Amino acid sequence: MPVMSSIILFDIGLPIYLYLHRDWWHRLIDQQEFLSSLVWMHFGLIVSLYWLYWAQINTVRKMIDGNPDARNNHHSQGTALLLVRGLMILTGAILANPT
C-alpha cells in the first residue's frame, strides 16, 4: 500500500508540476497542438488512469472490510492500471518537448 500510495501521489503531482513549470499555453494554443489526436489520447489516458486509481482505492476498502470478491477485481484493475500507465508514459514521451 505505501508503494501504490506513492505512485498515486506522484501521478497526481506531475501534471501540477508540468502546469507550473512548462510553457503549455504556447505549445497547446499558439502552436495549435491542442487539436492533435495524440494530445487528446494522452488526456483520455490521464482521465482513465485517475478513474482506475479511484476504483482501486474503493476495491481496497472492500478488501479491508472482508469482501472476498474484491481481490479478483483488484487484480483486474491492477492489470488495467499497468497497461494504461504504460500507454500514458509512452504518449507523454512522444509529446515531450525537451526545452
N, C-alpha and C positions, 0 to 999 in steps of 0.2 A: 503493500500500500504506500509506503513512503516514496518508492521509486515512481510509481504511477502518479502520485500527487505532484511530485517534482516535474514530471513531464507535462502534466496538465498546466501547471503554473507557468512553465516555460513557453508552452504553446499559446497561452493567453497573453503573456508579456511580450512576446516577439512582435506581434502586429502593433502594439503600443509603442515599442521601441522604434520600429520602422516608420511609423507615423510621425514620431517626434524628430527623427534624425535623417530622413531621406526627403529629397525633393519630389514628392509624389505628385504634386499639382502640375509641375512642368511636364512630367512624363505622361501622366494619365490624361490631362486636359489639353495642354498646349501641343503635345505630340500626337494626340488623339489615339493613344493606345487603349483608352477606355472602351473603345469599340472592338478590340481584339477578342476573338473567341477564346484564346488561351488565358487572358485575364479573367474572363467570366468563368472558365473552367476552374481556375485556381480559386476564385471566390466561392464557387459552389463546393469545392473540396474543403475549404475552410469551414463553411457552414455545416457540411456533413460531419466533419471532424468534431466540431463543438457539440453537435447533436449526439454523436456517438459517445462522447465523454459524459454528457448528461445521462444517457441510457446506462452507461457503465456504472455511474455513481448510484443510480436508482437500483440497479441489479445487485450491487454490493450491499446496499441497505437491506434488500430482501434476503440475501445470503446470511447476513448478520442476524436477521430475525428468525432464521431457521427454515426458510423455504427451500426444499430440496431441488426443485426445478430450476432455480435461479442459476445454479452452477453451469448448466448447459448453455443458457442464454448468455451468461458472462463470457464463456469460451467463444461462442459465435461472434459476439460483439468485439471481443479482443482481436479475433482474426480479421474482421472488417476494419477495425481501427488500424491495424498494421498495414493493410492494403491502402486505405485512404491516406494515411500519414505518409507512406512511401510515395504515392502519386502526388501528394501536395508538395513534398520536398522536391520531387522531380520537376514539377511545373514551376515551383519557385526558383529552382536553379536555372531553368531555361529563361525565366523572366528577369533574373538578376542582372543588374547593371552595376558592375564594379567601379563605382566612382568615389 
